[in-house]
Amino acid sequence: MIKVLLHSYKFSRLPTYHISWNAIPAWVCDQCGESLFETHEVELIQEALTVSDRETADLVSSSSP
């Protein structure tokens, strides 16, 4: 495994939204290309997704008739 700065990491929470980070540190397997994140990055990603979930729910509920 080597530690790299991923130039594009995409996450989808279908059918609601898609998020893309332009740069995020990760360990990448030399053989299969699987990306693994350290605890700090995982916590930041989870926090961002929690906020996105909440904001998306607020947006959907405020646009309902």
Secondary structure, 3 states (H helix, E strand, C coil): CEEEEECCEEEEECCCEEEEECCEEEEECCCCCCEECCHHHHHHHHHHHHHHHHHHHHHHHHHCC
